[in-house]
Amino acid sequence: MRKIGIIAAMEPEIELLCNSLDGIEEINILGTSFYQGFINGNEVVLAQCGVGKVNAAMAATVLLLEFGCNLLINTGIAGGIKPLKTKDVIIGSSLGYYDFDTTIFGYDYGQVPGMPKKFMANPACIMLVKQILNKLNIEYKETTIYSGDQFVSSFDQLKNISALEDAACEMEGAAVAHVAVKAGADFIILRYISDIVGEESQVNDYLAFESEMANRSANICLQIMNNIE
């Protein structure tokens, strides 16, 4: 039986999930609050990790090491690259970094030495999510998600990424995938597109819709949890 760790960066992304936990117990580890309980009979631990790769990696490590989770789900919002649109639901089939550079030593851009260039999700996990979303009649797209410690508002920040079409950019997913791959655990990265990179209205769109989109992302995650058997 799976023990599922769910990671979200911000309070709006975790609040709905916390309210859905049966038998909730709060545990604080290394300055991060973890909420343990059950959703649809599945044992779940939630973590509001905070923004950025280090926070996400720390939460993922605690979920695997201290709570014994064997599946990590990271839910949240992301900026999209056209032809993606706001409100698109995204499944991350591969995860990479847009701000990691050791090319001077012969590595591909974004590749961490000793690790693959991209962190690939288990096809069985992708298929499970697709089956549930199809059952719920929720449209989705499967694409690459790039993570880094910047809010991406200009394509100049992505100039070293060769294939950008249909990609999404955010600040935590690849770090969660990185920890999971290194630990031999499964992961699912879900994103809800809140803004489109490079559009004149991008920052205003993000500020206007951040909470709404984060709540929608959490709702998608909750619906998936309610349909995992």
Contacts in CASP RR format, 6 or more apart in sequence:
PFRMAT RR
TARGET T0000
AUTHOR 0000-0000-0000
METHOD contacts of the structure
MODEL  1
MRKIGIIAAMEPEIELLCNSLDGIEEINILGTSFYQGFINGNEVVLAQCG
VGKVNAAMAATVLLLEFGCNLLINTGIAGGIKPLKTKDVIIGSSLGYYDF
DTTIFGYDYGQVPGMPKKFMANPACIMLVKQILNKLNIEYKETTIYSGDQ
FVSSFDQLKNISALEDAACEMEGAAVAHVAVKAGADFIILRYISDIVGEE
SQVNDYLAFESEMANRSANICLQIMNNIE
1 43 0 8 1.000
2 42 0 8 1.000
2 43 0 8 1.000
2 70 0 8 1.000
2 71 0 8 1.000
2 228 0 8 1.000
3 43 0 8 1.000
3 44 0 8 1.000
3 45 0 8 1.000
3 67 0 8 1.000
3 68 0 8 1.000
3 69 0 8 1.000
3 70 0 8 1.000
3 71 0 8 1.000
4 42 0 8 1.000
4 43 0 8 1.000
4 44 0 8 1.000
4 45 0 8 1.000
4 69 0 8 1.000
4 71 0 8 1.000
4 72 0 8 1.000
4 73 0 8 1.000
4 225 0 8 1.000
4 228 0 8 1.000
5 44 0 8 1.000
5 45 0 8 1.000
5 46 0 8 1.000
5 47 0 8 1.000
5 63 0 8 1.000
5 67 0 8 1.000
5 69 0 8 1.000
5 71 0 8 1.000
5 72 0 8 1.000
5 73 0 8 1.000
6 14 0 8 1.000
6 17 0 8 1.000
6 44 0 8 1.000
6 45 0 8 1.000
6 46 0 8 1.000
6 47 0 8 1.000
6 72 0 8 1.000
6 73 0 8 1.000
6 74 0 8 1.000
6 75 0 8 1.000
6 221 0 8 1.000
6 225 0 8 1.000
7 46 0 8 1.000
7 47 0 8 1.000
7 49 0 8 1.000
7 56 0 8 1.000
7 59 0 8 1.000
7 60 0 8 1.000
7 63 0 8 1.000
7 72 0 8 1.000
7 73 0 8 1.000
7 74 0 8 1.000
7 75 0 8 1.000
7 172 0 8 1.000
7 176 0 8 1.000
8 14 0 8 1.000
8 17 0 8 1.000
8 46 0 8 1.000
8 47 0 8 1.000
8 48 0 8 1.000
8 49 0 8 1.000
8 74 0 8 1.000
8 75 0 8 1.000
8 76 0 8 1.000
8 214 0 8 1.000
8 218 0 8 1.000
9 48 0 8 1.000
9 49 0 8 1.000
9 50 0 8 1.000
9 51 0 8 1.000
9 52 0 8 1.000
9 55 0 8 1.000
9 56 0 8 1.000
9 76 0 8 1.000
9 171 0 8 1.000
9 172 0 8 1.000
10 48 0 8 1.000
10 50 0 8 1.000
10 51 0 8 1.000
10 76 0 8 1.000
10 214 0 8 1.000
11 48 0 8 1.000
12 210 0 8 1.000
12 211 0 8 1.000
12 214 0 8 1.000
12 215 0 8 1.000
12 218 0 8 1.000
13 48 0 8 1.000
13 75 0 8 1.000
13 76 0 8 1.000
13 77 0 8 1.000
13 214 0 8 1.000
13 215 0 8 1.000
13 217 0 8 1.000
13 218 0 8 1.000
14 35 0 8 1.000
14 46 0 8 1.000
14 47 0 8 1.000
14 48 0 8 1.000
14 218 0 8 1.000
15 215 0 8 1.000
15 218 0 8 1.000
16 215 0 8 1.000
16 218 0 8 1.000
16 219 0 8 1.000
16 222 0 8 1.000
17 39 0 8 1.000
17 46 0 8 1.000
17 75 0 8 1.000
17 218 0 8 1.000
17 221 0 8 1.000
17 222 0 8 1.000
17 225 0 8 1.000
18 24 0 8 1.000
18 35 0 8 1.000
18 46 0 8 1.000
20 39 0 8 1.000
20 222 0 8 1.000
20 225 0 8 1.000
21 35 0 8 1.000
21 36 0 8 1.000
21 37 0 8 1.000
21 38 0 8 1.000
21 39 0 8 1.000
21 44 0 8 1.000
21 46 0 8 1.000
22 37 0 8 1.000
22 38 0 8 1.000
22 39 0 8 1.000
22 41 0 8 1.000
23 37 0 8 1.000
23 38 0 8 1.000
24 35 0 8 1.000
24 36 0 8 1.000
24 37 0 8 1.000
25 35 0 8 1.000
25 36 0 8 1.000
25 37 0 8 1.000
26 33 0 8 1.000
26 34 0 8 1.000
26 35 0 8 1.000
26 36 0 8 1.000
27 33 0 8 1.000
27 34 0 8 1.000
27 35 0 8 1.000
27 36 0 8 1.000
28 34 0 8 1.000
29 62 0 8 1.000
29 66 0 8 1.000
30 58 0 8 1.000
30 62 0 8 1.000
32 47 0 8 1.000
32 48 0 8 1.000
32 49 0 8 1.000
32 50 0 8 1.000
32 55 0 8 1.000
32 58 0 8 1.000
32 59 0 8 1.000
32 62 0 8 1.000
33 47 0 8 1.000
33 48 0 8 1.000
34 45 0 8 1.000
34 46 0 8 1.000
34 47 0 8 1.000
34 62 0 8 1.000
34 63 0 8 1.000
34 67 0 8 1.000
35 45 0 8 1.000
35 46 0 8 1.000
35 47 0 8 1.000
36 43 0 8 1.000
36 44 0 8 1.000
36 45 0 8 1.000
36 46 0 8 1.000
36 67 0 8 1.000
37 43 0 8 1.000
37 44 0 8 1.000
37 45 0 8 1.000
38 44 0 8 1.000
39 222 0 8 1.000
39 225 0 8 1.000
39 226 0 8 1.000
40 225 0 8 1.000
40 226 0 8 1.000
40 227 0 8 1.000
40 228 0 8 1.000
42 225 0 8 1.000
42 228 0 8 1.000
44 225 0 8 1.000
45 63 0 8 1.000
45 67 0 8 1.000
45 69 0 8 1.000
47 59 0 8 1.000
47 62 0 8 1.000
47 63 0 8 1.000
49 55 0 8 1.000
49 56 0 8 1.000
49 58 0 8 1.000
49 59 0 8 1.000
49 60 0 8 1.000
49 172 0 8 1.000
50 56 0 8 1.000
50 59 0 8 1.000
51 171 0 8 1.000
51 172 0 8 1.000
52 148 0 8 1.000
52 149 0 8 1.000
52 171 0 8 1.000
52 172 0 8 1.000
52 175 0 8 1.000
53 147 0 8 1.000
53 148 0 8 1.000
53 149 0 8 1.000
53 171 0 8 1.000
53 172 0 8 1.000
53 174 0 8 1.000
53 175 0 8 1.000
54 175 0 8 1.000
55 172 0 8 1.000
56 74 0 8 1.000
56 171 0 8 1.000
56 172 0 8 1.000
56 173 0 8 1.000
56 175 0 8 1.000
56 176 0 8 1.000
57 175 0 8 1.000
57 176 0 8 1.000
57 178 0 8 1.000
57 179 0 8 1.000
59 176 0 8 1.000
60 72 0 8 1.000
60 74 0 8 1.000
60 175 0 8 1.000
60 176 0 8 1.000
60 179 0 8 1.000
60 180 0 8 1.000
61 179 0 8 1.000
61 183 0 8 1.000
63 69 0 8 1.000
63 72 0 8 1.000
64 70 0 8 1.000
64 72 0 8 1.000
64 179 0 8 1.000
64 180 0 8 1.000
64 183 0 8 1.000
64 185 0 8 1.000
69 185 0 8 1.000
70 185 0 8 1.000
70 186 0 8 1.000
71 125 0 8 1.000
71 185 0 8 1.000
71 186 0 8 1.000
71 187 0 8 1.000
71 188 0 8 1.000
72 176 0 8 1.000
72 179 0 8 1.000
72 180 0 8 1.000
72 185 0 8 1.000
72 186 0 8 1.000
72 187 0 8 1.000
72 188 0 8 1.000
73 187 0 8 1.000
73 188 0 8 1.000
73 189 0 8 1.000
73 190 0 8 1.000
73 221 0 8 1.000
73 224 0 8 1.000
74 172 0 8 1.000
74 173 0 8 1.000
74 176 0 8 1.000
74 177 0 8 1.000
74 187 0 8 1.000
74 188 0 8 1.000
74 189 0 8 1.000
74 190 0 8 1.000
75 190 0 8 1.000
75 191 0 8 1.000
75 217 0 8 1.000
75 218 0 8 1.000
75 220 0 8 1.000
75 221 0 8 1.000
76 170 0 8 1.000
76 190 0 8 1.000
76 191 0 8 1.000
76 192 0 8 1.000
76 214 0 8 1.000
76 217 0 8 1.000
76 218 0 8 1.000
77 170 0 8 1.000
77 191 0 8 1.000
77 192 0 8 1.000
77 193 0 8 1.000
77 194 0 8 1.000
77 210 0 8 1.000
77 213 0 8 1.000
77 214 0 8 1.000
77 217 0 8 1.000
78 90 0 8 1.000
78 145 0 8 1.000
78 168 0 8 1.000
78 169 0 8 1.000
78 170 0 8 1.000
78 191 0 8 1.000
78 192 0 8 1.000
78 193 0 8 1.000
78 194 0 8 1.000
79 152 0 8 1.000
79 168 0 8 1.000
79 169 0 8 1.000
79 170 0 8 1.000
79 193 0 8 1.000
79 194 0 8 1.000
79 195 0 8 1.000
79 196 0 8 1.000
79 197 0 8 1.000
79 206 0 8 1.000
80 88 0 8 1.000
80 167 0 8 1.000
80 168 0 8 1.000
80 169 0 8 1.000
80 193 0 8 1.000
80 195 0 8 1.000
80 196 0 8 1.000
80 197 0 8 1.000
81 164 0 8 1.000
81 165 0 8 1.000
81 166 0 8 1.000
81 167 0 8 1.000
81 168 0 8 1.000
81 169 0 8 1.000
81 196 0 8 1.000
81 197 0 8 1.000
82 165 0 8 1.000
82 196 0 8 1.000
83 165 0 8 1.000
83 166 0 8 1.000
84 90 0 8 1.000
84 141 0 8 1.000
84 143 0 8 1.000
84 166 0 8 1.000
84 167 0 8 1.000
84 168 0 8 1.000
84 193 0 8 1.000
84 196 0 8 1.000
85 193 0 8 1.000
85 196 0 8 1.000
86 193 0 8 1.000
86 194 0 8 1.000
86 195 0 8 1.000
86 196 0 8 1.000
86 205 0 8 1.000
86 209 0 8 1.000
86 213 0 8 1.000
87 192 0 8 1.000
87 193 0 8 1.000
87 213 0 8 1.000
87 216 0 8 1.000
88 139 0 8 1.000
88 140 0 8 1.000
88 141 0 8 1.000
88 192 0 8 1.000
88 193 0 8 1.000
89 133 0 8 1.000
89 138 0 8 1.000
89 139 0 8 1.000
89 140 0 8 1.000
89 141 0 8 1.000
89 190 0 8 1.000
89 191 0 8 1.000
89 192 0 8 1.000
89 193 0 8 1.000
89 220 0 8 1.000
90 140 0 8 1.000
90 141 0 8 1.000
90 142 0 8 1.000
90 143 0 8 1.000
90 145 0 8 1.000
90 168 0 8 1.000
90 190 0 8 1.000
90 191 0 8 1.000
90 192 0 8 1.000
90 193 0 8 1.000
91 121 0 8 1.000
91 126 0 8 1.000
91 129 0 8 1.000
91 130 0 8 1.000
91 133 0 8 1.000
91 140 0 8 1.000
91 141 0 8 1.000
91 142 0 8 1.000
91 143 0 8 1.000
91 188 0 8 1.000
91 189 0 8 1.000
91 190 0 8 1.000
92 121 0 8 1.000
92 126 0 8 1.000
92 142 0 8 1.000
92 143 0 8 1.000
92 144 0 8 1.000
92 145 0 8 1.000
92 168 0 8 1.000
92 189 0 8 1.000
92 190 0 8 1.000
92 191 0 8 1.000
93 120 0 8 1.000
93 121 0 8 1.000
93 126 0 8 1.000
93 142 0 8 1.000
93 143 0 8 1.000
93 144 0 8 1.000
94 118 0 8 1.000
94 119 0 8 1.000
94 120 0 8 1.000
94 121 0 8 1.000
94 144 0 8 1.000
94 145 0 8 1.000
95 118 0 8 1.000
95 119 0 8 1.000
95 121 0 8 1.000
95 144 0 8 1.000
95 145 0 8 1.000
95 146 0 8 1.000
95 147 0 8 1.000
95 173 0 8 1.000
95 174 0 8 1.000
95 176 0 8 1.000
95 177 0 8 1.000
95 178 0 8 1.000
95 189 0 8 1.000
96 110 0 8 1.000
96 117 0 8 1.000
96 118 0 8 1.000
96 119 0 8 1.000
96 144 0 8 1.000
96 145 0 8 1.000
96 146 0 8 1.000
96 147 0 8 1.000
96 174 0 8 1.000
96 177 0 8 1.000
97 110 0 8 1.000
97 112 0 8 1.000
97 146 0 8 1.000
97 147 0 8 1.000
97 148 0 8 1.000
97 174 0 8 1.000
98 110 0 8 1.000
98 146 0 8 1.000
98 147 0 8 1.000
98 148 0 8 1.000
98 152 0 8 1.000
98 157 0 8 1.000
98 158 0 8 1.000
98 160 0 8 1.000
98 161 0 8 1.000
98 169 0 8 1.000
99 110 0 8 1.000
99 148 0 8 1.000
99 149 0 8 1.000
99 150 0 8 1.000
99 157 0 8 1.000
100 109 0 8 1.000
100 110 0 8 1.000
100 111 0 8 1.000
100 112 0 8 1.000
100 148 0 8 1.000
101 109 0 8 1.000
101 110 0 8 1.000
101 160 0 8 1.000
102 110 0 8 1.000
102 111 0 8 1.000
102 112 0 8 1.000
102 113 0 8 1.000
103 109 0 8 1.000
105 113 0 8 1.000
107 113 0 8 1.000
108 117 0 8 1.000
109 160 0 8 1.000
109 161 0 8 1.000
110 117 0 8 1.000
110 160 0 8 1.000
111 117 0 8 1.000
112 178 0 8 1.000
115 178 0 8 1.000
115 181 0 8 1.000
115 182 0 8 1.000
116 181 0 8 1.000
118 144 0 8 1.000
119 174 0 8 1.000
119 177 0 8 1.000
119 178 0 8 1.000
119 180 0 8 1.000
119 181 0 8 1.000
119 187 0 8 1.000
120 181 0 8 1.000
121 177 0 8 1.000
121 186 0 8 1.000
121 187 0 8 1.000
121 188 0 8 1.000
121 189 0 8 1.000
122 186 0 8 1.000
122 187 0 8 1.000
124 186 0 8 1.000
125 186 0 8 1.000
125 187 0 8 1.000
125 188 0 8 1.000
126 142 0 8 1.000
126 188 0 8 1.000
128 228 0 8 1.000
129 140 0 8 1.000
129 188 0 8 1.000
129 190 0 8 1.000
129 224 0 8 1.000
130 140 0 8 1.000
130 142 0 8 1.000
132 223 0 8 1.000
132 224 0 8 1.000
132 227 0 8 1.000
132 228 0 8 1.000
133 139 0 8 1.000
133 140 0 8 1.000
133 220 0 8 1.000
133 224 0 8 1.000
135 227 0 8 1.000
136 223 0 8 1.000
136 227 0 8 1.000
138 220 0 8 1.000
138 223 0 8 1.000
141 166 0 8 1.000
143 166 0 8 1.000
143 167 0 8 1.000
143 168 0 8 1.000
144 163 0 8 1.000
144 166 0 8 1.000
144 167 0 8 1.000
144 168 0 8 1.000
145 167 0 8 1.000
145 168 0 8 1.000
145 169 0 8 1.000
145 170 0 8 1.000
145 173 0 8 1.000
145 174 0 8 1.000
145 189 0 8 1.000
145 191 0 8 1.000
146 158 0 8 1.000
146 161 0 8 1.000
146 167 0 8 1.000
146 168 0 8 1.000
146 169 0 8 1.000
146 170 0 8 1.000
146 174 0 8 1.000
147 169 0 8 1.000
147 170 0 8 1.000
147 171 0 8 1.000
147 172 0 8 1.000
147 173 0 8 1.000
147 174 0 8 1.000
147 175 0 8 1.000
148 169 0 8 1.000
148 170 0 8 1.000
148 171 0 8 1.000
148 174 0 8 1.000
149 171 0 8 1.000
150 157 0 8 1.000
150 171 0 8 1.000
151 171 0 8 1.000
151 206 0 8 1.000
152 158 0 8 1.000
152 169 0 8 1.000
152 197 0 8 1.000
153 197 0 8 1.000
153 198 0 8 1.000
153 202 0 8 1.000
153 203 0 8 1.000
154 197 0 8 1.000
154 198 0 8 1.000
155 164 0 8 1.000
155 197 0 8 1.000
155 198 0 8 1.000
158 164 0 8 1.000
158 169 0 8 1.000
158 197 0 8 1.000
161 167 0 8 1.000
168 191 0 8 1.000
168 193 0 8 1.000
169 197 0 8 1.000
170 191 0 8 1.000
173 189 0 8 1.000
176 187 0 8 1.000
176 189 0 8 1.000
177 187 0 8 1.000
177 189 0 8 1.000
179 185 0 8 1.000
180 186 0 8 1.000
180 187 0 8 1.000
181 187 0 8 1.000
190 217 0 8 1.000
190 220 0 8 1.000
190 221 0 8 1.000
190 224 0 8 1.000
191 217 0 8 1.000
192 213 0 8 1.000
192 214 0 8 1.000
192 216 0 8 1.000
192 217 0 8 1.000
192 220 0 8 1.000
193 213 0 8 1.000
194 205 0 8 1.000
194 206 0 8 1.000
194 209 0 8 1.000
194 210 0 8 1.000
194 213 0 8 1.000
194 214 0 8 1.000
195 202 0 8 1.000
195 203 0 8 1.000
195 205 0 8 1.000
195 206 0 8 1.000
195 209 0 8 1.000
196 202 0 8 1.000
196 205 0 8 1.000
199 205 0 8 1.000
END
